[in-house]
Amino acid sequence: MFVPDLQSICESESHVVLLFDEEGSCFLGIGCARELVIEKPRPGILEELEQFVSGENSGWSFGWLGYDLKNEIENLHTRRENPLGHPVIAWWEPEIVIKFSETDTEILRGEKDDPRCHEALDALKRKGGDEGGSGKLTFSLDKEEYLEAFEDVKALIARGDVYELNLCMPLKGRAEAESSWPLFTRLQRLTSAPFAAYLQCGDARIMCGSPERFLKKSGDTLLSSPIKGTVKRGANPEEDEALKKSLIESEKERAENVMIVDLVRNDLSRVAQKATVEVTELCGIHSFKTVHQMVSTIQCQLSPDKGLADILRATFPMGSMTGAPKIAAMKHIDRLELEGRGIYSGSVGYISPTGDFDFNVLIRSLFHNSSTRLLMANVGGAITSLSDGDLEYEECLLKAAAVLKAVRG
């Protein structure tokens, strides 16, 4: 589905969300009827979110959950703060919510004769341009510095402190305030990511090109689809098939994936009905515009006494972005990485009036503070005993390619 022309809406509204759905539809939210914005983790933060989205009068809501929620969930801390200053939680009910696809448009909230609703419906008919809005973005680590951190992780694995750790490195740069929307338009044109999203909450902007689902709730079914294992697309069909085959047969990539599947099974078991956790897909190969990835799916039936706060306490942050064991991995991530992740490797998504939700994994994304003009991204990958430093670094460059191309314009 094409990205609509929302430039003027992004310029006139403080709150905007465009959220892509794997099934081929999108949500557009404009304005803010009410919001929950929390700058830093604090006790009871997930219960506050659950209360905000619950109740008879609750409507469609959207927003993000930052990685640093880990600090309250697991009594951890963040040694180096992320310089963007985005809130750890920003969640809001838009004044206008429209669900649309290539064949259908439905107004979920708002009136059709509202001028803003009319403007939104008109914008959905036009394909958004991606001109303008370029910026600069450079890696904060060079290859030698990355390899030093990589060797630290390998030493942790050799000692048995962790079995797998997701090591990330930041990219930093500048972009003008009005650049956020064109950057997202270009990123989605380059990636066609199934869980793409644009979120704007005041000066805080997220341009997300994520291929990965963190957690989806439909009724009492809870589902997670972690990604571990990446290879580039080929220049021709023969090369593409050969690369896909290499991913399927990779002992190292399969080991990474299976470790995280075990972690997710354990997380879900904490909120599941007894004996309902099952792996419905193990190490499947999914092809995206720029990469092939190894994806598994785990699901369960949710225990009736578990609410949103319970679910997030059991599962957040996602194992695919931390490692195993999860708490030990997060402690070492905080020590090894150059800057705090902020909301990177958190999640964006929606919660419906009935309490169903769909959250992605916040990767392959750009983060922008339109007030300070600071632009950031992060890339990384899982390290295991079978990992090679040079190959891991090359995988980071592969994952950063679309983000860097979108920024260059």
Stockholm file with secondary structure:
# STOCKHOLM 1.0

chainA/1-409         MFVPDLQSICESESHVVLLFDEEGSCFLGIGCARELVIEKPRPGILEELEQFVSGENSGWSFGWLGYDLKNEIENLHTRRENPLGHPVIAWWEPEIVIKFSETDTEILRGEKDDPRCHEALDALKRKGGDEGGSGKLTFSLDKEEYLEAFEDVKALIARGDVYELNLCMPLKGRAEAESSWPLFTRLQRLTSAPFAAYLQCGDARIMCGSPERFLKKSGDTLLSSPIKGTVKRGANPEEDEALKKSLIESEKERAENVMIVDLVRNDLSRVAQKATVEVTELCGIHSFKTVHQMVSTIQCQLSPDKGLADILRATFPMGSMTGAPKIAAMKHIDRLELEGRGIYSGSVGYISPTGDFDFNVLIRSLFHNSSTRLLMANVGGAITSLSDGDLEYEECLLKAAAVLKAVRG
#=GR chainA/1-409 SS CCCBCCHHHHHHCSEEEEEECTTSCEEEEESCSEEEEESSCCTTHHHHHHHHHCSTTCCCEEEEECGGGHHHHTTCCCSSCCTTCCCSEEEEECSEEEEECSSCEEEEESCTTSHHHHHHHHHTTSBCCCCSCCEEEEESSCHHHHHHHHHHHHHHHHHTSCSEEEEEEEEEEEECGGGHHHHHHHHHHHHCCTEEEEEEETTEEEEEEECCEEEEEETTEEEEECEEEEEECCSSHHHHHHHHHHHHTCHHHHHHHHHHHHHHHHHHHTTBCTTCCEEEEEEEEEECSSEEEEEEEEEEEBCTTCCHHHHHHHHCSCGGGTEESHHHHHHHHHHHSSSCCTTTTSEEEEECTTSCEEEECCCSEEEEETTTCEEEEEEEEEECTTCCHHHHHHHHHHHHHHHHHHHHC
#=GC SS_cons         CCCBCCHHHHHHCSEEEEEECTTSCEEEEESCSEEEEESSCCTTHHHHHHHHHCSTTCCCEEEEECGGGHHHHTTCCCSSCCTTCCCSEEEEECSEEEEECSSCEEEEESCTTSHHHHHHHHHTTSBCCCCSCCEEEEESSCHHHHHHHHHHHHHHHHHTSCSEEEEEEEEEEEECGGGHHHHHHHHHHHHCCTEEEEEEETTEEEEEEECCEEEEEETTEEEEECEEEEEECCSSHHHHHHHHHHHHTCHHHHHHHHHHHHHHHHHHHTTBCTTCCEEEEEEEEEECSSEEEEEEEEEEEBCTTCCHHHHHHHHCSCGGGTEESHHHHHHHHHHHSSSCCTTTTSEEEEECTTSCEEEECCCSEEEEETTTCEEEEEEEEEECTTCCHHHHHHHHHHHHHHHHHHHHC
//
